């Protein structure tokens, strides 16, 4: 399996990982598939409400009125791995 490259951004003491798309490696997955940006995802992480760990999907979900993110922690450095960021209503 090919390793995807990640864009790493630090904000408010957290490190965030945003992965590039497998089929279009020059584009971030969240931007290509959901029209969202790392800035929107980071804002959602800090301003949203996070539910309990979703064992079935191995992720957390954090939502605001307008956006949501699915995320988990990176095994090596505990950074926030943003699985996806979506506009509410697009889930």
N, C-alpha and C positions, 0 to 999 in steps of 0.2 A: 504494500500500500504506500502510495506517495505521501510524503510529509507536506502539509500545507504550511505556507509561510504565514506569519502573523504580524500585524501591526500592534506594537505595544505602546500604550499611553499611560502615563502616571498622572493621577489626579487625587487630591485630598488624602494622600497617604496610601492609596490603593493603586495597584498595577492592573491594567485591563488588557486583555488579549482579544484582538479582532482578527478573525481568519479570512484569508483571501479565498475566493471561490475555486474549486477544483477545476472546473471547465473553463473558467475565464480568470486565470491567476493574477491578472492585473487589477481586478476589481474585488472589493471587499464583499463577502457574502451578504452581509446585512444591507448594503447599498444596492447591490445587483438584484436581490430577490425581494426586498421589502421597501426600498426607497428611503432607508433610514441611515443615519450617520453615527459615528462613534460618539460625537458630542451628545446626541439625543439619547443614546444608550446609557452613557455615563450619568446624565441628568436623571434618567429614569431610575437607575440604580440607587442614587442618593435621595431622590424625592419620593420614590414609590413605596408601596407596601409589599413586603415579601411574605409569601405563604410558606407553609411547611415544605420540607424536602419531599419531592415527588419521586418516590422510590422506583416506580414503574418506568420513569423516563430518565432517572439519574440526574435531576436538575432542580433548581429553584426557579420560581416565577416571581418577578417583581413587576407591579403595574402601577401606572398613574391613570388619570382620566383619559389621556390621549395615547399612551404608549405602553408597551410591555416588553420585557426581556426574559429570555430563558438563559440561565447561566449556571455555572458550577465553578469549583476551585481547581486550579491546575495542581496536579499531584506533586510536582517538584518544588514550586515556589509559592503556592497558595494564592497566586494571582487570580483575578476574576476572568474566567473564560466565558466570553459572551457567545452563546450558541446562536442566538438570533435576537433581533430587535424588530418589533412589528408595531404598526399603527393599530390601535384598538379597533375592533370591528373587522380586521383583516385576518384574525387568527384562523 
